[in-house]
């Protein structure tokens, strides 16, 4: 489909339980000009038959003879994609009907943006709705958040195909010894894309994100945390010249330490990141930008205090942070009122 605007890229491995619903949520989109590239990564269940049961010319099914893994399948999909834009989709999630329409419209009107994500609504194994998650919205907030974890929901994004292909796709940063088995391929990609273009999130929920006990981040939780820590450690050294241990890097994404007495070191690190980030980015930041990042830094430090499970420490940290940032509560309250009124 050479003239298609969008390639929806969905890797599938043994996803029979939720696959039919996920495919239907894409085929029923209000936006119609897309190809649906589904890569069956050597599934041994009924996934292949479920894909074949759909009679829709927009579907392009690619079958891997053996299981290549997520990163290799994603890169294979990037090579085969014909679309100007890549819409990511996982085989257990559900896209809202207007998702692609909304995202294409935004990308067409904002040519400096390479990746656009959205807020998500959590659902469980039985399609019961959970809470909404709103990710950092603005580019500057996303740049700050890259030192603490992934600031976009991978299956919610639309990406500018030319930019993603230009930087080499998934798994190109030489951090881990075996990149093809890397469990945080999206976090790595956001970091590299942030150097060449803008990343943005919408505060509208355009995806229902399924959480269940077979999610890769659940099954491989320890590996996921370790690799997230490696990315954070790399990001801090590359951007701000801050060299930290892998243990401390994992502490940044959890906002707690295994040794609760290390909370002081973690707070000092967050403060150091804040100071160096503001100094490095001051030419692109307004006073309001700085206040927003400062408030987020304060929130993280207070959460570190709560994670010590020590009331005395919590009150001590809150007191110190309010002395440093006395208008924090005022701005948080204004932000909440504004958000609820829009």
Secondary structure, 3 states (H helix, E strand, C coil): CCCCCEEEEEEECCCHHHHHHHHHHHHCCCCCCEEEEEEECCCCCCHHHHHHCCCCCCEEEEECCCCCCHHHHHHHHHHHCCCCEEEECCCCCEECCCHHHHHHHHHHHCCCEEEEEEEEEEECCCCCEEEEECCCCCHHHHHHHCCCCCCCCHHHCEEEHHHHHHCCCCCCCCCCCCHHHCCCHHHHHHHHHCCCCEEEEEEEEEEEEECCCCCHHHHCHHHHHHHHHHHHHHHHHHHHCCCCCHHHHHHHHHCCCCCHHHHHHHHHHHHHHHHHHHHHHHHHCCHHHHHHHHHHHHHHHHHHHHCCCCHHHHHHHHHHHHHHCCCHHHHHHHHHHHHHHC
